[in-house]
Amino acid sequence: MDKVALDDGTEEARAAGRARVRELLIVPLAGLKRSGGTPAAEYERLADKLAYMREDALRGLCELVLRIAHNDRPPVGTKAARCPAPALIQTWAYGLQPPPPAGTDYVPSIMRSALGREARDGGWHVELFRHARRVGPPPQSYERGKLLAQADENRRMLERVRERMAAGVATPDDRRWLAAWHDDVRAADALVEEGDARRAAKAAADSEGKAA
């Protein structure tokens, strides 16, 4: 059975995560020539950056890196395949398994911003939350349209799942979908509310400063 990444924030969990990254990613890549003479310490830092990842995701990431290293043939006369740069490996890792919101500054910053409040008012903040966690950059007009459409579909799905739950015919997939939905609603709501509180506190401080 695959080991599940621990994300409870304890040092014990972090240590287990770092050991998992070293075992399943860093050690298997050790025989590759480092990209551009990148110091080994830069690869070692991946143990901290990717400690949140599950075992299956790390195995997949290692396979991806090895395939790319094999296909990116080294210059004639060299023996070792070249390992991609740590930043690229981290980028691919985020594609395979995005870090949890608590492990990144980016997702909270988006959800606490005015965009997060706009999305919540418009009923698409969960979709924005998932977009930020999965993709990254704030959505432009075309992407916003897609998120709005996804929000409509998710509302229809939510209604269908609740009906099946009420009728006692919900499947395990239904239950997993509903649990993930509620988890993301709680996380997105909390971050938007934090943003509201921060803006209110700043406005109050600015007002006091002008009055002084």
N, C-alpha and C positions, 0 to 999 in steps of 0.2 A: 504494500500500500504506500502511495506517495506521502511523504511528509508534508503537512500543511504548514505554511509560513505563519509564524506567530506575529501578531501585530498589536499586542497589548501594551507595548511601550516600555516594558520592563527591561532591565539590563540583561537578564537571563534570556529573554526572547531575542534581543539584539545579538547576543553572543551566539545563540543557536543559528540565527539567520546568517551571520558572518561566516560561521563554520560551514554552513550549507553552500554558500557562494564559493568559498575556497575549494571545497570538495568537488562540486559539480561543474564549476566554470573555470576558475583560475588555474587549478592544477592541471586539468586536461589541456589547457591552452599553453602551458608553460614551454612546450617544445617548439612553439612557433617563434619566428623572428619578430621582434617587437617593431611596430610601425614607426618609421622615421627615427629609430633610436630612442623611442619613448622610454623613460625610466620604468623599471619594474614596479616602483612604488605607485605609479599612476594606475597600473592594473590592480595592485593590491587595494587601492581605494574603492574599487568596485565592490569589495566585500561589505563596506559600509553603505554604499549607495544602493545596492541591490539586496540588502538583507531582508527586505520585505517579501521577496519572491518565493513562490511555491517551488517544490522540487521539480514538478513536471515542467513548469515554465523555464526553470534554469536548464534542465536537460535540453529542452527545445532551443533555447538561446545558444547553448554550447554547440549543438549540431549546426545551427545557422552560421555561427562564426567559423566553424571548421569548414563548412561548405564554401563559404565566401573566400576564406584563406586559400583553399585548394584551387578554386576557379580563377582567383587573381594571381596568376602565375608569377613567381619571382623572376628577377632579371636572370639572363643566361649566366651560368657559372655559379649561381648560389644554390644551396641545397635546401634551405628551410623555407617553407611557405611563410608569408608575412601575415601577422595578426593585425586585424583592423584596430584603429585607434580606440582607446577607452571611451571617448565621447560617442563614437559611433555605436559601440557595443551597448552603452547606456541608452542611446536612442532606440535601438532595436528592442532592448529590454522593456522600455516603456510601451512599445507597440504590442508586445506579447502579454505583458501584465502591468498596467499602469500602477503607480504607487498609490497607496491609500491616501485619502485627503489629509489625514494627520501627518503624513510623511512628506508632504510637499507644500511649498509656500504659494504655488501658482493657483491651485484650485480655490483655496480660501480667498485669495486676493480677488479673483473674478467674482465669486459669489458674494463677497462683502461689498463689491463696488455698486455704483448706481445701476450698472447693467444687470446685476443680480436682482435688485429690487424691481427693475422694469420687467424682468423675466417672470418674477413671482407674481406681479400684478397681472401679467398677461397669461399666466397659467402654463408657462413653459420653463420654469426654473429647474425642474428635475432634469429635463432634457439638456439645458445649459450646463448643469452640474456634470452630467455624463459626458457631454461633449468636451468640457474642459479637462476632465480626468482622462479621457481617451485620446483626444487630438491635441489640445493645447490652445492655439491662438484664438482670441475672441472671434465669434462668428460674424461674417460680413452679411450683407443683405440677402444674398442667395442662400447662405447657410442658415440664416435665421428663418427663412421660409421653410427650409427642410425641418428645422427643429419644431416649428409651429405645427407642421404636418405630422411629425412624429408625436407631438403632444396630443393631437387629436386622436391618433391611432392608439396611443397608450390609454387615453380615457375610455375609449371603446373596449379595449382589452380589459381594463380594470372592471368595467361594468360586467363583461362576460364572465370573468373569473369570480367575481362576487356572487353572481347568479348561480354558478356551478357550486360554489362553496355552500350557499344557502340550500341548494338542492341535494347536497351530499354526494355530488358526482365529480368533485374536483380531482384532478390528477396530481401526482407528485410534481410535475412541471408547473402546473397552475400554482401550487403552494410555494414553490421556489420563486416563481415570477413575482407573486404577491409579496413575499418576504423581502426580496431585493428591492421592490418598488417602495415599500414602507421604509426600509433602511435609507434609501436615497432621499425620500421625502424628508425624513427627520434630519439628515445631514444637511441638505440644501436649505431647509427652513432655518436651522440653527445658524448657518453662516450668513444668510441674508439678514437675519435679526441682529447678528453681531455687527454687520455693516451699518444697519440703521442706528444702533446704539453709538457706534463710533462717530458717525456723522453728526448725530445729535449732540454728543459731548463736545465735538470740535466747534460746532456752531455756537454752543453755549460759552465756550472758552473765548471764541472770537468776539462774541457780544460783550463779555465782561472786559476784554482787553480794550475795546473801543470806548466803553463807558468809563474806564479808569482815567 
